[in-house]
């Protein structure tokens, strides 16, 4: 079995095959495997892959869908931290597979196990033991396990406000990993002033703050989404100057200034539902991943939908899941030797599941 970061080499025959051949073979294998196969597809996946998804959604939603299924094989079309979460929640007989091990997440990679443990040692020496760690689900099983071990919880962009409100009630200083923007935007909604937040730089091992330590309520890990950082206040200003009737809706992984300048902000689910529930003729500029924006545009031809950033590209790592890798993965399952199996280490399973369970309890 391959570990998470070992990538088997895809045979040349899949890379050179005609698209129609790959599509036909994927359809054939799906039909033959029937209920033994479940393919969850994240909203950010390419259209040629998402067409084969048995369910679409965000990362945790798809992991929960997978848990509800009896399928022996879960071929997760997303990125590695999502497949890890699916494995954490899967039944013992289920095998989770990621079509391409290179499909990672730059945000999740910004908080490693060694960085987190070293930072925790420094921060607890400075602030004492009263720190409660919270992590976005966009993090590795290592980080989820660390958070669970120290009494914290995971959050999604949909429930971050509820979980952080719970954390605030614990009367402890909060460490929020790994996305500083979701942490900051959520905390502001809950009434924590910006000046009561500090940013921890795990590379330089310094705390960025102008306030005294006793004023700091929230420590934000210096991480971000490489997609959502490309949306700016200037883009919103330029749009509003030329088309003031266009509503700007952005994901809370965008920077604080962008979220404040937008008309609406919320999770991927919130963005989708807002578009679906809007009146025909509505105009939206969306600040999130381009595959999703284009899909929403195609699904709602009666509305004017575009990206807030006209130069926006799709998420590079999400796009690594393609037809050749999906076909290769399914062929390996058919042969009885599945490749790219995701299995969270036993040393992490208990604590990582504890962090997720705490979130569900909240």
C-alpha positions in Angstrom: 0.0 0.0 0.0 1.3 3.5 -0.9 1.6 6.1 1.8 -0.1 9.5 1.2 2.8 11.1 -0.6 4.0 8.1 -2.7 2.7 8.4 -6.3 2.5 5.3 -8.4 3.4 6.0 -12.0 0.5 6.2 -14.3 0.9 3.9 -17.4 1.4 5.8 -20.7 -1.6 4.1 -22.2 -3.9 6.2 -20.0 -2.1 9.4 -20.8 -2.3 8.9 -24.6 -5.8 7.4 -24.8 -8.5 9.2 -26.6 -11.0 11.0 -24.3 -13.9 9.1 -25.8 -12.1 5.8 -25.0 -11.5 6.9 -21.4 -15.1 8.0 -20.9 -16.4 4.7 -22.3 -14.2 2.7 -20.1 -15.0 4.6 -16.9 -18.7 4.2 -17.6 -18.2 0.5 -18.2 -16.4 0.0 -14.9 -18.9 2.0 -13.0 -21.7 -0.2 -14.3 -19.8 -3.4 -13.5 -18.8 -2.4 -10.0 -22.3 -1.0 -9.2 -22.9 -0.5 -5.5 -19.4 -1.5 -4.7 -18.2 1.8 -6.0 -18.9 5.3 -4.8 -17.3 8.4 -6.4 -17.7 11.7 -4.4 -16.6 14.8 -6.4 -15.7 18.1 -4.8 -17.3 21.3 -6.2 -13.9 22.5 -7.5 -13.4 19.4 -9.8 -13.2 19.7 -13.5 -16.3 19.1 -15.5 -15.0 16.1 -17.4 -14.4 14.4 -14.0 -17.5 15.7 -12.1 -19.8 14.1 -14.7 -18.9 10.7 -13.1 -19.5 11.8 -9.5 -22.2 10.0 -7.6 -22.5 13.0 -5.3 -21.0 16.5 -5.3 -20.3 18.7 -2.3 -17.7 20.2 0.0 -15.0 18.1 1.6 -16.8 17.1 4.9 -20.1 16.7 3.2 -18.6 14.2 0.8 -16.9 12.3 3.6 -20.3 12.0 5.3 -21.9 10.9 2.1 -19.2 8.2 1.8 -19.8 7.1 5.4 -23.4 6.5 4.7 -22.7 4.2 1.7 -22.0 0.5 1.8 -19.6 0.7 -1.2 -16.4 -1.2 -0.8 -14.4 1.4 -2.8 -14.6 5.2 -2.4 -12.8 6.9 -5.2 -12.5 10.4 -3.9 -12.2 13.1 -6.6 -10.8 15.9 -4.5 -7.5 16.5 -2.7 -5.5 14.4 -0.1 -6.8 16.0 3.1 -10.4 15.3 1.9 -9.6 11.6 1.2 -8.0 11.4 4.6 -11.2 12.7 6.3 -13.2 10.2 4.3 -10.9 7.4 5.5 -11.3 8.6 9.1 -15.1 8.4 8.8 -15.3 5.3 6.6 -16.5 1.9 7.7 -13.8 -0.8 8.4 -14.5 -2.6 5.1 -14.2 0.5 2.9 -11.2 1.4 0.9 -10.6 5.1 0.1 -8.6 5.9 -3.1 -7.3 9.2 -4.4 -6.8 9.1 -8.2 -3.7 11.2 -8.1 -1.5 11.5 -5.0 -0.2 14.8 -6.2 -3.6 16.4 -5.7 -2.7 18.2 -2.5 -3.7 21.5 -0.9 -1.3 24.4 -0.6 -3.2 25.7 2.5 -3.1 22.3 4.3 0.6 22.1 3.5 1.2 25.4 5.3 0.8 23.7 8.7 3.0 20.6 9.1 3.2 18.3 12.1 6.7 19.4 13.1 5.9 23.1 12.6 2.7 22.8 14.7 4.5 20.9 17.6 7.4 23.4 17.6 5.0 26.4 17.5 2.9 24.9 20.3 5.9 24.6 22.5 6.9 28.2 21.9 3.4 29.6 22.3 2.6 27.7 25.5 5.9 28.8 27.0 4.8 32.4 26.2 1.1 32.3 27.0 0.8 29.3 29.4 -1.3 26.2 29.0 -4.6 28.1 28.3 -4.5 27.8 24.5 -7.3 25.9 22.6 -6.4 24.8 19.1 -9.0 24.9 16.3 -8.3 23.7 12.8 -10.1 24.1 9.5 -11.0 20.8 7.9 -8.6 21.9 5.1 -5.7 20.4 7.1 -3.9 17.1 7.3 -4.8 14.2 9.6 -1.6 15.1 11.5 -3.0 18.5 12.4 -6.5 17.2 13.1 -4.9 14.7 15.5 -2.9 17.4 17.2 -6.0 19.5 17.7 -8.0 16.5 19.0 -5.2 15.6 21.4 -5.3 19.1 22.9 -9.1 19.3 23.3 -9.9 21.3 20.2 -12.2 20.8 17.2 -12.3 21.0 13.5 -14.4 23.6 11.6 -15.8 24.0 8.1 -16.5 27.3 6.4 -20.2 26.6 7.1 -20.0 26.0 10.8 -16.8 28.0 11.8 -18.9 30.6 13.6 -20.6 28.0 15.8 -17.4 26.2 16.7 -15.5 29.4 17.4 -18.3 30.7 19.6 -18.0 27.4 21.5 -14.2 27.9 21.8 -14.7 31.5 23.0 -16.9 30.2 25.8 -14.0 28.0 27.1 -12.3 31.2 28.3 -9.1 30.2 26.6 -6.9 31.8 24.0 -7.6 30.3 20.6 -5.0 29.1 18.1 -6.7 28.9 14.6 -5.0 26.7 11.9 -4.2 26.8 9.1 -6.2 29.6 7.3 -5.7 33.0 8.9 -8.5 34.6 6.7 -11.3 32.2 7.7 -10.2 32.6 11.3 -10.1 36.4 11.2 -13.4 36.8 9.2 -15.2 34.5 11.6 -13.9 36.1 14.7 -14.9 39.6 13.5 -18.5 38.3 13.0 -18.4 37.2 16.7 -17.2 40.6 17.9 -13.5 40.0 18.5 -11.7 43.2 17.5 -8.9 43.0 15.0 -6.5 44.4 17.5 -7.1 41.4 19.8 -5.8 39.1 17.1 -2.2 38.2 16.4 -0.7 36.2 13.5 1.8 33.4 14.1 4.4 32.9 11.5 5.5 29.3 11.7 8.5 29.8 9.4 10.0 32.7 11.2 8.6 31.6 14.5 7.4 35.0 15.4 4.1 36.5 16.6 3.0 39.4 14.5 1.1 41.8 16.9 1.3 45.4 18.2 -0.7 44.6 21.3 0.5 43.3 24.7 0.2 39.5 25.1 -2.7 39.8 27.6 -4.8 41.5 25.0 -4.5 38.7 22.4 -7.6 36.5 22.3 -7.0 34.8 18.9 -3.7 33.6 17.4 -4.1 33.1 13.6 -1.7 30.6 11.8 -0.1 32.4 8.9 -1.7 30.3 6.1 -4.0 31.0 3.2 -5.7 29.5 0.2 -3.6 30.1 -3.0 -6.9 30.5 -5.0 -8.8 32.9 -2.8 -5.8 35.2 -2.2 -6.1 36.4 -5.8 -9.3 38.3 -5.1 -8.8 42.0 -4.2 -10.6 45.1 -3.1 -9.5 46.8 -6.3 -11.3 44.2 -8.4 -14.5 45.0 -6.4 -14.0 48.7 -6.7 -13.4 48.5 -10.5 -16.6 46.4 -10.9 -18.8 48.6 -8.8 -17.6 51.7 -10.7 -18.7 50.2 -14.0 -21.6 47.9 -13.0 -22.9 48.9 -9.6 -25.9 46.5 -10.0 -23.6 43.4 -9.8 -23.6 41.7 -6.4 -20.2 40.5 -5.2 -20.2 37.3 -3.3 -17.0 35.8 -1.9 -15.8 32.9 0.1 -14.5 33.6 3.7 -11.1 32.3 2.7 -10.7 35.6 1.0 -8.9 38.4 2.9 -10.7 40.5 5.5 -10.6 43.6 3.3 -12.2 41.7 0.4 -14.9 40.1 2.6 -15.7 43.6 4.1 -16.0 45.1 0.6 -18.2 42.3 -0.8 -22.0 42.3 -0.7 -22.1 38.8 0.6 -19.7 36.2 1.9 -20.1 32.6 2.9 -19.2 28.9 2.3 -19.3 27.2 -1.0 -22.7 25.8 0.0 -23.9 29.3 0.8 -22.6 30.7 -2.5 -24.4 27.9 -4.5 -27.7 28.4 -2.6 -27.6 32.1 -3.0 -27.2 31.8 -6.7 -29.9 29.1 -6.9 -32.4 31.2 -4.9 -31.8 34.5 -6.7 -34.2 35.9 -9.2 -33.8 35.5 -13.0 -31.7 38.4 -14.3 -29.6 38.6 -11.1 -26.0 39.6 -11.6 -23.2 38.1 -9.6 -19.4 38.4 -9.5 -18.1 35.4 -7.5 -14.9 35.2 -5.5 -14.1 31.5 -5.5 -12.6 28.7 -7.6 -13.1 29.0 -11.3 -14.4 25.5 -12.1 -17.3 26.1 -9.7 -18.0 29.6 -11.1 -18.1 28.3 -14.7 -20.4 25.5 -13.6 -22.8 27.9 -11.9 -22.7 30.0 -15.0 -23.7 27.0 -17.2 -26.4 25.9 -14.7 -28.0 29.3 -14.5 -28.2 30.8 -18.0 -31.0 33.1 -16.9 -28.5 34.9 -14.6 -25.4 37.0 -15.3 -22.6 35.1 -13.5 -18.8 35.8 -13.7 -15.7 35.5 -11.7 -14.7 38.5 -9.6 -11.2 38.1 -11.1 -11.4 37.8 -14.9 -7.9 36.3 -15.0 -8.7 33.6 -12.5 -7.5 30.1 -13.1 -8.9 26.8 -11.7 -7.3 25.3 -8.6 -4.1 23.6 -9.9 -4.1 20.7 -7.4 -7.8 20.0 -7.9 -7.2 19.8 -11.6 -4.7 17.0 -11.2 -7.6 14.6 -10.9 -8.4 14.1 -14.6 -9.9 11.4 -16.9 -6.6 9.4 -17.3 -6.1 9.2 -13.5 -9.7 8.3 -12.9 -9.7 5.6 -15.5 -6.4 4.2 -14.2 -7.7 4.1 -10.7 -10.9 2.3 -11.7 -8.9 -0.2 -13.8 -6.7 -0.9 -10.7 -9.8 -1.7 -8.6 -11.1 -4.0 -11.3 -7.8 -5.9 -11.3 -8.0 -6.3 -7.5 -4.9 -4.2 -6.8 -6.2 -0.7 -6.1 -3.5 2.0 -6.3 -3.2 5.2 -4.3 -5.0 3.9 -1.3 -5.4 6.5 1.5 -5.0 5.1 5.0 -4.6 7.4 8.0 -1.9 6.2 10.4 -3.3 4.4 13.5 -1.3 6.8 15.7 -3.5 9.7 14.3 -6.9 8.1 14.0 -8.2 8.4 17.5 -7.3 12.0 18.1 -8.2 13.1 14.6 -11.6 11.5 14.9 -12.0 13.2 18.3 -11.5 16.6 16.8 -14.1 15.9 14.1 -16.5 14.4 16.7 -16.2 17.5 18.9 -17.2 19.6 15.9 -20.3 17.4 15.3 -21.2 17.6 19.0 -21.1 21.4 18.9 
